[in-house]
């Protein structure tokens, strides 16, 4: 009998508790409402519904909460003194079209008699806005802005995708770490939507990439490097043998005719002298015997600072625009100079062959840096700050 009695008491207790809970829960109700489906960024969405309360409500909160931070990102927060509230009043203020792509919760709170009632806490997703491809004219305007410093000059805004426009797209893709195909695809469009600061460093990188992409340039040393190293200079000073010859005079190498050549140091010097328009380097470039630079010359620019020896600077510390200076094993003479451009890419004029492929943008900068420079005392990283 005692067991039966205890069971009856427990049943009555549970029933009474459930009744009181459901009664409290029904004090405030949300009726005739809609939920938020998956929406596209930038698209608005209208909400509706009716909040009814047995007692007067003092406040309502309606909006969206970021799932990651659990913080309101859009919100309507209103003090009221009524037993009902239409969500249509909150709709103009809860602007779903301002939400970025991500995961959210549509949340509705009501305050009544010192209690907070969660009426809705529904998850929904905002998907990214579809890529809207720019017209060729818009692409050209954009490329003129970010590829400032490119030696070929500004693009003609004609809306035609000619060879110069394709070349400018390739430069942008190289610097942004994209597949370099000269096509304005989704990845290139997405990259163009970023805020891009066109610093002196960026101009130097763009300039170097433009030369690397131009097959009329070839690698050259000595007298030929002087003549072509001063390709952008006003005069060919220094080497008397070529003093009377015109700037950019054609010469044949392995059956090909080139008017413009660079070896490693003059190439990177010119990138900052002509691309970044560094006045100090420009003057040194014009006055020098071969448009090259000594270790001391680099320090004459107020914007170049020594980051450290390569063995003390990890590859992960490199930033786009950093210049790597390498001496010969004995440390007495220049061995090589190249520029890191970011995204595991670098640009250089390297010896070996007298052809256009010897001035190029190359992959696997990390492997090149760690295997050939990070192990030796005679290699240094310098950084441009403008």
C-alpha positions as CSV (number, residue, x, y, z in Angstrom):
1,X,0.0,0.0,0.0
2,X,2.8,2.4,0.9
3,X,4.4,1.9,-2.6
4,X,1.1,2.5,-4.3
5,X,0.6,5.6,-2.2
6,X,4.1,7.0,-3.0
7,X,3.5,6.4,-6.7
8,X,0.2,8.3,-6.6
9,X,2.0,11.2,-4.8
10,X,4.7,11.3,-7.4
11,X,2.3,11.3,-10.3
12,X,0.3,14.1,-8.7
13,X,3.5,16.1,-8.1
14,X,4.7,15.7,-11.7
15,X,1.3,16.6,-13.0
16,X,1.1,19.7,-10.9
17,X,4.7,20.8,-11.8
18,X,4.0,20.2,-15.5
19,X,0.8,22.3,-15.3
20,X,2.5,25.1,-13.5
21,X,5.4,25.1,-16.0
22,X,3.1,25.0,-19.1
23,X,1.0,27.7,-17.5
24,X,4.0,29.9,-17.0
25,X,5.4,29.2,-20.5
26,X,2.1,30.2,-22.0
27,X,2.1,33.5,-20.3
28,X,3.8,35.0,-23.4
29,X,3.3,33.4,-26.8
30,X,4.5,34.0,-30.4
31,X,1.8,33.5,-32.9
32,X,1.4,33.6,-36.7
33,X,5.1,34.2,-37.3
34,X,7.6,33.3,-40.1
35,X,11.1,32.0,-39.7
36,X,14.2,33.0,-41.7
37,X,15.3,30.7,-44.6
38,X,18.8,30.6,-46.1
39,X,19.3,34.1,-47.6
40,X,21.9,35.7,-49.9
41,X,24.1,38.5,-48.6
42,X,22.6,41.8,-49.5
43,X,19.1,40.6,-49.8
44,X,16.5,41.9,-47.3
45,X,13.8,39.7,-45.6
46,X,10.5,40.8,-44.1
47,X,9.5,39.4,-40.7
48,X,6.0,39.2,-39.2
49,X,4.2,37.7,-36.3
50,X,2.4,38.6,-33.1
51,X,3.5,38.5,-29.5
52,X,0.7,38.1,-26.9
53,X,1.1,38.1,-23.1
54,X,-1.3,37.6,-20.2
55,X,0.4,40.4,-18.5
56,X,1.8,43.7,-19.9
57,X,5.2,43.4,-21.5
58,X,7.9,46.0,-20.6
59,X,10.4,45.3,-23.4
60,X,10.9,43.3,-26.7
61,X,14.2,42.3,-28.4
62,X,14.2,41.2,-32.0
63,X,17.1,40.5,-34.3
64,X,20.0,38.3,-35.4
65,X,22.9,36.9,-33.3
66,X,26.2,35.8,-34.7
67,X,26.6,32.1,-33.8
68,X,30.4,32.4,-33.3
69,X,30.3,35.3,-30.8
70,X,26.7,34.9,-29.5
71,X,26.4,38.7,-29.9
72,X,23.7,40.7,-31.5
73,X,24.7,42.0,-35.0
74,X,21.3,43.5,-35.9
75,X,18.7,44.3,-33.2
76,X,15.5,46.1,-32.5
77,X,15.2,46.8,-28.7
78,X,12.1,48.6,-27.6
79,X,10.5,49.5,-24.3
80,X,6.7,48.9,-24.4
81,X,3.8,48.8,-22.0
82,X,1.2,46.6,-23.7
83,X,0.1,43.0,-23.7
84,X,0.7,42.5,-27.4
85,X,3.3,43.5,-30.0
86,X,3.4,43.1,-33.8
87,X,6.8,42.2,-35.3
88,X,5.9,44.3,-38.3
89,X,6.9,47.3,-36.1
90,X,10.4,45.8,-35.7
91,X,10.8,44.8,-39.4
92,X,12.1,48.2,-40.7
93,X,14.9,48.2,-38.1
94,X,16.0,44.6,-38.4
95,X,17.9,44.8,-41.7
96,X,18.9,41.3,-42.7
97,X,20.4,42.7,-46.0
98,X,23.3,44.1,-44.0
99,X,24.4,40.7,-42.7
100,X,27.7,39.3,-44.1
101,X,27.9,35.7,-45.2
102,X,27.8,33.4,-42.1
103,X,25.7,31.5,-39.6
104,X,23.2,33.3,-37.4
105,X,20.2,32.9,-35.1
106,X,17.0,34.7,-35.4
107,X,16.2,35.6,-31.8
108,X,13.1,37.1,-30.1
109,X,12.9,38.0,-26.4
110,X,10.0,39.4,-24.5
111,X,10.2,40.9,-20.9
112,X,7.2,40.6,-18.6
113,X,6.9,40.9,-14.8
114,X,10.7,40.6,-14.3
115,X,11.1,37.5,-16.5
116,X,12.7,37.1,-19.9
117,X,10.9,34.8,-22.3
118,X,12.8,33.3,-25.3
119,X,10.1,33.1,-27.9
120,X,12.4,32.2,-30.9
121,X,16.0,31.1,-31.3
122,X,16.1,29.8,-34.9
123,X,19.3,29.1,-36.8
124,X,19.7,30.4,-40.4
125,X,22.5,31.0,-42.9
126,X,23.5,33.9,-45.0
127,X,25.3,32.7,-48.1
128,X,27.9,34.8,-50.1
129,X,26.7,37.1,-52.7
130,X,27.3,35.7,-56.2
131,X,30.2,37.1,-58.1
132,X,29.2,39.9,-60.4
133,X,31.8,40.0,-63.1
134,X,33.1,43.5,-63.9
135,X,33.0,44.8,-67.5
136,X,36.3,45.0,-69.3
137,X,36.2,48.8,-68.9
138,X,35.8,48.5,-65.1
139,X,38.6,45.9,-65.1
140,X,40.9,48.4,-66.9
141,X,40.1,51.2,-64.5
142,X,40.8,48.9,-61.5
143,X,44.1,47.6,-63.0
144,X,45.3,51.1,-63.7
145,X,44.9,51.9,-60.0
146,X,46.5,48.8,-58.5
147,X,49.2,48.3,-61.2
148,X,50.6,51.8,-60.9
149,X,54.3,51.8,-61.6
150,X,54.1,49.2,-64.4
151,X,56.6,50.3,-67.0
152,X,54.2,50.0,-70.0
153,X,52.1,52.9,-68.6
154,X,48.4,53.1,-68.0
155,X,45.9,51.1,-70.0
156,X,43.7,52.8,-72.5
157,X,40.1,52.6,-71.1
158,X,38.5,51.2,-74.3
159,X,36.6,48.2,-72.9
160,X,38.6,45.9,-75.1
161,X,40.6,43.0,-73.7
162,X,43.8,43.5,-75.7
163,X,47.3,42.2,-74.9
164,X,48.1,45.0,-72.5
165,X,45.0,44.4,-70.5
166,X,45.8,40.6,-70.3
167,X,49.4,41.5,-69.2
168,X,48.1,43.7,-66.5
169,X,45.7,41.0,-65.3
170,X,48.6,38.6,-65.1
171,X,50.6,41.0,-63.0
172,X,47.7,41.4,-60.6
173,X,47.3,37.6,-60.3
174,X,50.9,37.1,-59.6
175,X,51.0,39.6,-56.8
176,X,47.8,38.2,-55.3
177,X,49.0,34.6,-55.4
178,X,46.4,33.5,-57.9
179,X,46.6,31.2,-60.9
180,X,48.2,33.3,-63.6
181,X,46.2,32.9,-66.8
182,X,45.3,36.5,-67.7
183,X,41.6,35.6,-67.4
184,X,39.2,37.6,-65.2
185,X,37.6,34.7,-63.4
186,X,35.9,34.4,-60.0
187,X,39.1,34.3,-58.0
188,X,40.5,37.4,-59.7
189,X,37.2,39.2,-59.2
190,X,37.1,38.3,-55.5
191,X,40.7,39.5,-55.1
192,X,39.8,42.8,-56.8
193,X,37.1,43.4,-54.2
194,X,39.7,43.7,-51.5
195,X,41.0,47.1,-50.3
196,X,44.5,47.2,-51.9
197,X,47.0,49.8,-50.7
198,X,49.2,50.9,-53.6
199,X,52.4,51.5,-51.7
200,X,55.9,52.1,-53.1
201,X,56.6,48.5,-52.3
202,X,53.6,47.4,-54.4
203,X,54.7,49.6,-57.3
204,X,58.2,48.1,-57.3
205,X,56.7,44.6,-57.3
206,X,54.3,45.4,-60.1
207,X,57.1,47.0,-62.1
208,X,59.4,43.9,-61.7
209,X,56.6,41.6,-62.6
210,X,55.8,43.6,-65.7
211,X,59.4,43.3,-66.9
212,X,59.5,39.6,-66.1
213,X,56.3,39.1,-68.1
214,X,57.7,41.0,-71.1
215,X,59.5,38.6,-73.5
216,X,61.4,41.5,-75.1
217,X,63.6,41.6,-72.0
218,X,66.5,39.2,-71.7
219,X,69.2,38.5,-69.1
220,X,72.5,40.2,-69.8
221,X,75.8,41.0,-68.0
222,X,78.7,43.4,-68.4
223,X,78.5,45.9,-71.2
224,X,75.2,44.6,-72.4
225,X,73.7,44.7,-68.9
226,X,75.0,48.3,-68.6
227,X,73.4,49.4,-71.8
228,X,70.1,47.7,-71.0
229,X,70.3,48.2,-67.3
230,X,70.1,51.9,-68.1
231,X,67.2,51.3,-70.4
232,X,65.0,53.6,-68.4
233,X,67.8,56.1,-67.7
234,X,68.3,59.3,-69.7
235,X,71.8,58.5,-70.8
236,X,74.2,55.6,-71.1
237,X,77.0,56.8,-68.8
238,X,79.9,54.9,-67.5
239,X,81.1,52.4,-70.0
240,X,83.0,54.3,-72.7
241,X,82.8,51.5,-75.2
242,X,79.1,52.0,-75.5
243,X,79.0,55.7,-74.9
244,X,78.2,56.7,-78.5
245,X,75.6,53.9,-79.0
246,X,71.9,54.7,-78.6
247,X,70.0,53.6,-75.6
248,X,68.3,50.2,-76.1
249,X,70.3,49.5,-79.3
250,X,69.3,46.0,-80.6
251,X,71.7,43.1,-80.2
252,X,71.4,39.5,-81.1
253,X,71.7,36.6,-78.7
254,X,71.3,33.0,-79.7
255,X,69.4,34.0,-82.8
256,X,67.1,36.4,-81.0
257,X,67.2,40.2,-81.1
258,X,66.8,42.0,-77.8
259,X,66.8,45.7,-77.1
260,X,66.5,45.4,-73.3
261,X,68.4,43.3,-70.9
262,X,69.1,43.2,-67.1
263,X,71.3,41.3,-64.8
264,X,70.1,40.7,-61.2
265,X,71.2,43.8,-59.3
266,X,70.3,46.4,-61.9
267,X,66.9,44.7,-62.3
268,X,65.9,45.0,-58.7
269,X,67.5,48.4,-58.4
270,X,65.3,49.6,-61.3
271,X,62.2,48.2,-59.7
272,X,62.6,50.5,-56.8
273,X,64.2,53.4,-58.7
274,X,61.7,53.5,-61.5
275,X,58.7,51.5,-60.1
276,X,58.6,52.8,-56.6
277,X,60.2,56.1,-57.8
278,X,62.7,56.2,-55.0
279,X,64.6,59.4,-55.6
280,X,67.9,58.3,-53.9
281,X,68.0,55.0,-55.8
282,X,67.1,56.8,-59.1
283,X,70.0,59.2,-58.8
284,X,72.4,56.3,-58.0
285,X,71.0,54.3,-60.9
286,X,71.5,57.2,-63.4
287,X,75.0,58.0,-62.1
288,X,76.3,54.5,-61.8
289,X,78.6,52.8,-64.3
290,X,76.2,49.9,-64.8
291,X,73.0,50.9,-62.9
292,X,74.0,48.4,-60.3
293,X,74.2,48.9,-56.5
294,X,76.9,48.3,-53.9
295,X,75.9,47.1,-50.5
296,X,76.3,50.7,-49.3
297,X,74.2,52.2,-52.0
298,X,71.1,50.3,-50.9
299,X,71.4,51.9,-47.4
300,X,71.4,55.4,-49.0
301,X,67.6,55.1,-49.5
302,X,65.9,56.3,-46.3
303,X,63.2,53.6,-46.8
304,X,65.5,50.5,-46.9
305,X,66.4,49.0,-43.6
306,X,68.3,45.8,-42.9
307,X,66.1,43.1,-41.5
308,X,69.0,40.8,-40.7
309,X,71.2,38.0,-42.0
310,X,69.2,35.3,-43.8
311,X,70.3,32.7,-41.3
312,X,68.6,34.7,-38.6
313,X,65.5,35.6,-40.6
314,X,63.0,32.7,-41.2
315,X,61.2,32.5,-44.5
316,X,57.9,33.1,-42.6
317,X,59.2,36.5,-41.6
318,X,59.6,37.6,-45.2
319,X,57.1,40.1,-46.6
320,X,56.3,41.0,-50.2
321,X,58.9,43.4,-51.5
322,X,61.8,42.2,-49.4
323,X,65.1,42.1,-51.2
324,X,67.6,39.3,-50.7
325,X,71.3,40.3,-51.2
326,X,73.8,37.5,-51.6
327,X,77.6,37.8,-51.7
328,X,79.9,35.3,-53.2
329,X,81.1,32.5,-51.0
330,X,84.2,34.6,-50.1
331,X,81.9,37.5,-49.2
332,X,83.9,40.1,-51.3
333,X,81.7,40.5,-54.4
334,X,78.0,40.4,-55.4
335,X,76.7,37.0,-56.1
336,X,72.9,37.5,-56.6
337,X,70.0,39.9,-55.8
338,X,66.3,39.0,-56.0
339,X,62.9,40.1,-54.6
340,X,60.3,38.1,-52.7
341,X,56.8,39.1,-53.9
342,X,54.6,37.0,-51.5
343,X,52.6,33.9,-51.8
344,X,55.7,31.7,-52.1
345,X,56.8,33.5,-55.3
346,X,59.8,35.6,-56.2
347,X,61.1,37.6,-59.1
348,X,64.7,37.7,-60.4
349,X,67.0,38.1,-63.4
350,X,69.2,35.1,-63.1
351,X,72.2,34.0,-65.1
352,X,72.8,31.0,-67.3
353,X,70.9,31.7,-70.5
354,X,70.6,34.9,-72.6
355,X,66.9,34.6,-73.1
356,X,63.6,36.1,-71.9
357,X,62.9,33.1,-69.5
358,X,65.9,34.2,-67.4
359,X,63.9,37.2,-66.1
360,X,60.9,35.7,-64.5
361,X,58.4,35.3,-61.7
362,X,59.1,31.9,-60.0
363,X,57.4,29.6,-57.6
364,X,58.9,27.8,-54.5
365,X,60.5,30.8,-52.9
366,X,60.6,29.0,-49.6
367,X,62.7,26.1,-51.0
368,X,65.0,28.6,-52.8
369,X,65.4,30.7,-49.7
370,X,66.0,27.8,-47.2
371,X,68.3,25.8,-49.5
372,X,70.5,28.6,-51.0
373,X,70.4,31.6,-48.6
374,X,69.3,30.8,-45.0
375,X,72.4,28.7,-44.4
376,X,75.0,31.3,-45.2
377,X,76.6,34.4,-43.5
378,X,77.0,36.3,-46.7
379,X,73.2,36.8,-47.3
380,X,71.1,39.6,-46.0
381,X,67.4,40.6,-46.2
382,X,66.5,44.3,-46.6
383,X,63.0,45.8,-46.4
384,X,61.4,48.8,-48.0
385,X,59.1,50.8,-45.7
386,X,57.4,53.2,-48.1
